[in-house]
Amino acid sequence: MKPDTSSSKRSFAKGFSWETFSNLVCFGMAYMMFGNLGGCAIFTLVCFVVKLVLFYYHERIWHQIDWGKRS
């Protein structure tokens, strides 16, 4: 296994791509359940920003932890 040399830009890109995909799925589910396009869009946008920031810091913290890494 190669050492993790991920940059902060890579962590951000990974978070952005995942959050884009997962929020599109959540938006579709919310729209099917509630039928309010505007409310679903605002909720999804807020969730996108919050989860992206949380994922970025989560990724960077785990980058510093040696547990589970092989030499």
NORBELPE-V967942 format. One record per residue. SS is DSSP state (H for helix, E for strand, L for the rest). PSI is psi as a letter, one per 20 degrees, with the letter a starting at -180 (none if undefined). OMEGA is omega in degrees with one decimal (none if undefined). Layout:
BEGIN
SS	PSI	OMEGA
SS	PSI	OMEGA
END
This chain:
BEGIN
L	p	-179.0
L	q	176.0
L	q	-179.8
L	o	179.5
L	k	-177.4
L	p	175.9
L	r	177.4
H	h	176.6
H	h	178.2
H	g	178.2
H	g	179.3
H	g	-179.9
H	g	177.6
H	g	179.0
H	g	-179.3
H	g	-178.1
H	g	179.4
H	g	-178.5
H	h	176.8
H	g	-179.6
H	g	-175.2
H	h	179.5
H	h	173.7
H	g	176.8
H	g	179.9
H	h	178.0
H	g	179.0
H	g	178.7
H	g	180.0
H	h	179.8
H	g	178.2
H	h	-178.0
H	g	-171.1
H	h	175.9
L	j	-179.9
L	o	-174.0
H	g	-178.5
H	g	179.1
H	g	178.5
H	h	-179.2
H	g	-179.9
H	g	179.0
H	g	-179.5
H	h	179.0
H	g	178.7
H	g	178.3
H	g	179.4
H	g	-177.2
H	g	-178.3
H	g	-177.5
H	h	177.5
H	g	178.3
H	g	179.2
H	g	178.9
H	g	-178.7
H	g	-178.7
H	h	175.9
H	g	179.1
H	g	-177.9
H	h	177.4
H	g	179.1
H	h	176.8
H	h	-178.4
H	i	-175.6
L	p	-178.3
L	i	-176.2
L	p	176.9
L	i	177.2
L	q	177.9
L	q	-179.7
L	none	none
END
